[in-house]
Amino acid sequence: MYTVARRLGLLLAVIVSLMVIVNTSPAADRPNIVLIISDDQAWNDYGFMGHEHIQTPRLDQLSKQGLTFRRGYVPCSLCRASLMAMFTGLYPHQNGITSNDPPAPAAANGKQRGRGPQFAKLREEMNQYVTKSPTLARVLGEHGYMSLQTGKWWEGHWRNGGFTHGMTQGERHGDAGLDIGRKTMQPVFDFINESQQAGKPFFVWYAPMLPHSPHNPPERLLNKYRSVAPSDSVAKYWACVEWFDEGCGQLLDHLAERKLSDNTIVAYVTDNGWLQDPTADKYAVKSKQSQYDGGLRTPIMIRWPGKIAPQTSEALAMSIDLMPTLLHAANITPPAGLPGINLLDPAAVAARKTIYGECFTHNAVDLHKPATSLKWRWCIDGQLKLIVPETANVPGEVVELYDLAADPWERMNLAAERSAEVNRLQKLLDAWWPGK
């Protein structure tokens, strides 16, 4: 009897161990990942960044709970190029996506610029660039993740990016995906539920078109800011910033309600800046599409309770760092050749002294030659920022040098009086990418 019982016990132990092996995959132990991307928001338009009137309580809370880089940057102040830089971990000149649209037909103007069979053909050709690059969703999918695309998405169908789930079917900007954050949060909640039922980690690309125009916030928020804003157009923009913050709160609350917060990395960045024109419903100079911090700078936050100590950093960080950072956190080796660093590695962060970026034309000049669409290259070394124009696309522009510590809004060009610094930084810029 003892022998039989012992054999049965051993057999049961083997069966249980096999069940554990079958049901516990490496993917099941990996953290979930949520990437929150603001759309057209200036770097200081947050409570935690010191804005006098705009209230962002949920993002303020997120900044206290994780690692916050106050001096974060995107490489390009144009939304499509910026989004794909963070999604591929590559600079626009490396992944080929430099502009919002392909070259416009010669006779096109106004609304006709984005129409016609030739333009559609070029647009589809441009959409294929993302299929040829490693993407965050694609790499995570190779390691067992389910992934969801929502919100802003220029690259055709969501499958082009390597997502397993998505909302956008292929129209410019993001079609059905643009309902997220403005009309509904349900697709995100349903996806999280589906991934939990499947026993797989998830990645959510949460990129609502907010506070991006149209600036049509709920009346309750607009009324809140009308009494303090200098104009109605500013009040509308400020209200849209808080509207975006509310959606972020709904997402974070859902994670908490599902008891997923502790095993979910939440990262935050904006695609490019926006300075509201006080006289009209448009952006002011030195913001979106410009070479200035009003279009390039953004806070970057990473929260992982119990794994990342809450702290604030004044070190330089970039959106292209997110892909290697998130992959390292998930114990996945990033693709070779990514130029970004792991922001969770203090030694790598401390060793970085200089960051680089590039701004391009709204419509590409030549889809196959990134340098033909170049407007400016820029670099920041410590607190010094050099901007070098490509005069073929921005005739009349001059080299600019700013001391960001003393002049954060870049009002005083020091290039003429500090020529030695200009020459030093020019060499760094040319060594990074000559732009020719």
Buried (B, 14 or more C-beta within 10 A) or exposed (E): EEEEEEEEEEEEEEEEEEEEEEEEBEBEEBBBBBBBBBBBBBBBBBBBBEBEBBBBBBBBBBBBBBBBBBBBBBBBBBBBBBBBBBBBBBBBBBBBBBBBBBBBBEEBEEEEBBEBEEBEEBBEEBBEBBBEBBBBBBBBBEBBBBBBBBBBBBBBBBBBBBBBBBBBEBBBBBEBBBBBBBEEBEBBBEBBEBBBEEEBBBBBBBBBBBBBBEBEBEEEBBEBBBEEBEBBBBBBBBBBBBBBBBBBBEBBEBBEEEEBBEBBBBBBBBBBBBBBBEEEEEBBEBBBBBBBBBBBBBBBBBBBBEBBEEEBBEBBBBBBBBBBBBBBBBEBEBBEEBBBBBBBEEEBBEEBEBBBBBBBBBBBBEBEEBBBBBBBBBBBBEBBBBBBBBEEBBEEBEBBBBBBEEBBEBEEBBBEEBEEBBEBBBEBBBEBBEBE
